[in-house]
């Protein structure tokens, strides 16, 4: 075998993330090692072998920073320390050292659009209009009638403004009132945030996911948002507005260029923008364009979809077609903010079959793909009774939305252990009894389990560069079936999935052979069963 040229190898090392499989850990729910019912960094470290066994490239850790936990860590009180509930900096250093030893890279979540109200920056900012941090947050005078300075609404319900008597002004918050909005237009704030990124880069992290980064800048004129046209489900005042002035400002891209320059200076680092909302596709493109902004953007196309439809994949293929200057997408079906995909997409079908089909489909997508903890086990959305809800969004909107708690329930490690081996005491969220039966130890001994299937499907993606880095071309297919070709450097793979409820007549093209499949019965030539998925190899079209 010819050795890879040194220059090509360097490019591959720098772009390890292109087409990577990344595993998301929600630390509160992964493993509790100190008996307080909450997961911690030592718990993640203790189970890194499990993550490595999946064959993934990296681990994304949701926030573990010092926080009053009003929004479970997305309200940061100290960007450069670990909250005691999760451990300390030495625990993080041990985690990253072991992860690197196992060949896993570590990506952490940075929240640069807002902080906690308990952050020292905000505590100082609210004291007066002339202090050191006076302009580090978004403050504005009341309208003449005392009402908020604009009509902007918060994600969690109610106005995006809260009155503060100390300054005699309103402060802005796109989320909870306890999450005041940073004024990222301020270059001094940008420098402070870049220093935060530098702090973690110096400790060996391999990349960042930038939470809600499209919320990081506002229209300084405080222009009212226009209403959205009628239609669609509306559970919050936020849903009635076209959010074009409280977020999504064009100046965000210039700040992202500064972030990219910093991460590139460390070599081989990865940056991905979380971008949701009504204009997500446009902003994802803007935040990743021209190879001088972030490496990738994390899309919501599949995250809240109540059903899996071919039109969604067609939309992704058309939007992310690889044209010159275009960035690189990242996709996920489940995360800590959305109900688990197999529960959304089951439509009364077998959950195991849905989980297998969804995992193979994810591994066939063009872009980076994120696997949420428990997806490798086929966990459905956890059942959380109202009296155990802790998510402020779920409580405020109950019972109109499922909320986020059901996607954050504890990871089941041992089927017969108390609390499924997550903790020795009652966890912060209850363990769904259905999850205990799907625990890691039970699936390890079952060769037909979802766990073993996940390992196989990830290995299939990594064995074929056409799947991880190749082009994607949508193909004509019968109703209810999605078919597309992945190709790179002479390798072509045909990916076919029956998303529907009925068997479909379908025959593989001549000369193509199956290299991977799920939910395909022996002797079923000429038909494609519901939830069947196939990957075939052959000649490019």
ZIUR-V174998 format. One line per field, one symbol per residue. ss: DSSP state (H for helix, E for strand, - for the rest). phi: phi as a letter, one per 30 degrees, with the letter a starting at -180 (. if undefined). psi: psi as a letter, one per 20 degrees, with the letter a starting at -180 (. if undefined). A space follows every 10 residues. Layout:
ss: ???
phi: ???
psi: ???
//
This chain:
ss: -----HHHHH HHHH------ EEEEE-HHH- ---------- HHHHHH-HHH HHH----EEE E---EE---- -------EEE EE------HH HHHHHHHHHH H---EEEEEE ---E-----H HHHHH----- ------E-EE ---------- --E-----E- EEEE----EE EE-------- EE----HHHH HHHHHHHHHH H-----EEEE --HHH----- ------E--- ------HHHH E--------- -HHHHHHHHH HHHHHH---E EEEE-----H HHHHHHHHHH H----EEE-- ---------H HHHHHHHHH- -------EEE EE--E--E-- HHHHH----- HHHHHHHHHH HHHH---EEE EE--HHH--- -----HHH-- -HHHHHH--- ----HHH--- -------HHH H--------- --HHHH---H HHHH-----H HHHHHHHHHH HHH-HHHHH- EEEEE----- EEEEEEEE-- EEEEEEEE-- ---EE----- --EEEEEE-- ------EE-- --EEEEEE-- -
phi: .dddeedddd ddddceddid cccdcceecc acccicibdb ddddedcddd ddddjdcabc cdebdeadid bhjdcccadc acdedckadd dddddddded ddiccccccc cccabdddde ddeddddacb dececdbcca dddecideda decdecjied bbdbddcibc ccadbdedbd ddcdddddde ddddddeded ddcjdclbcc dhddcdbcdd dhdddddded kidbcbeedd cddccdaidd deeddddddd dddddciicc bbcdbcjdbd dddedddbdi hbcddabcdc ecdcddbcbe eddddddddc cideiddbdb bbcbadcbee ddddcdhicd dddddddddd dedcddkdbc cdejddcidd eddbdedcdb ddddddcdcd bdicddccdd ddcbdcdehh idacbeddbd ddeddedcee dddeccdcdd eddeeddddd eddbddddbd dbbdbdadei ccbaccbahi cbbccbbcdd cbdbdabdee jcbdcaabhc ddicejbbde idbbbbcace d
psi: pqqpqhghhg ggghlhiojq pppppnhhjg poijkjjpqr hhhgghjhhg ghihjrhrpp prpjrpqikh klijnpiohk rpphhicahh hghhghgggh hjjpqppqop njhraqiiph ghhhhihrjj rhjhkiroqq qqrhjirqir jqqqhjprqk pppohgikrq qqoicqhjmq pqnihohhgg ghhhhgghgh hijjqirqpo plhijiqroi ilpqqrqqqq qrpoiqhhii qomihiakqh ihhhhhhhgg hghhiipkqq pppporahkg gghgghijqj kjbqhrqoqj gihjpiqoqh hghhgghhgm jjqpiqaprq qqhqaiiqqp ghhhigljrp hghgggghgg ggiiqpaqpp pppihiikpr pqpoqhijpi phggghjqkh qhaihiijrq pohohiqpkk jgrirprhqq pphhhhijqg hhhhjoijrh ghgggghghg ghiohhghir qppqqqqrpi qppqppqpli pppppppoia iqqppppqqp ipqpiqqqkp qqkkpiroqp jqpqpqqbpq .
//
